[in-house]
């Protein structure tokens, strides 16, 4: 099992966001704006869905990695820290998924 974590990836995204767009794809995406970042996230989500339904396990893994990266770029673009997402997940897991969904209505 790999020791690489989502926090590790978030740190890489944060570091690459400080580099020049000539050297960093992350910086290039951020410079293009939230709309471009969100569009890339949507594309990767679609590719992950396709891989999940019709692809191999390796394709699901690869597309999931792309999806997580682009999610972290969107979070960076919006100034959201991964810890904020973890806190929300922790809050939600204090009740069943069905109860949580019902509370949103």
N, C-alpha and C positions, 0 to 999 in steps of 0.2 A: 504494500500500500504506500502510496506517495505521501510525503510529508508536506507537500506544497498546499497552502490553504488559500481560501478566498481573501483573507487578510493580506497574504503575500501578494496576490494579484492586485488588490486595491493599492498597496504601497507602490507597486510598479507603475500603475496608472497615474498615481499622484506624482511620482518622480518624472515620468515621461511627459506629464502635462507642463513641467517647467522647462523642458527642452525646446529647441527651435523646431518649427514645422518642417524644416529641411531634413531633420534627423528623426523626428517622432511622428508616427502615424496618429498616436493619441492626441498630440498637440494639433495636428492638422484637422482632426475631427472636431476638437473643441473650438478651434478658430472658425470652423464652418458654421457653428451655432447649434443650438439645441435641436432645431428641426432636422438637421443632417444627422446628428447623433441618434435621435429618436428613430429616424428612417432606417438607419443601419441596424438598430436594435430590432425593429420590426422585420427587416429582411432576414436577420439571423434567427428570429423566432420562427418565421415561416420555414426556413431551411431545417431547423431542428424538428419541427412538426413533420416535415416530409421524410426526414431521416428516421424519425420514430415510427412512422407508419409504413415506410417502404424501403428503408435502408438497412444497412448492416449495423451491428453493434459498434464497430469502429466509426462509422459515419455519425451515429448518435453521439458518441463520445466527442468527436471532433466538432460537430455543430454545437454541442452543449458548451464546449470550451469557448467557442466564438460568441455564443449567446451571453455567457457570464461576463466575458470581457466587455462586450458592448453595453451590457447593463451597468457595469461599473463606470464606463465612460459617461453614460447618461446621468448617473448619480453624481459624478464629478461635475458635470456641466450644470447641474441644478444645485450644487453645494450641499448634497446629502452625503453624510458619512455612513459607511456600512454598519457602524454600531447603532445608528438610528433604525436601520432596517432590522437588525438583530433584536433590538428592544421591542419593536412592533411584533415581530414573530413570537418573542417570549410572552408578550401580553396576550396574543391570540391563543397560544397553547395552554393558557390557564383554563380554557373551556374546550369543549368538543368543537370540531369543525362545523357541525350542523348548528350548534348554538351560536357560534361566532357569526356565521352567515346570516342567521335569523336576526341577530342584533344590528346588522347593517341596514335593515329595511326601515 
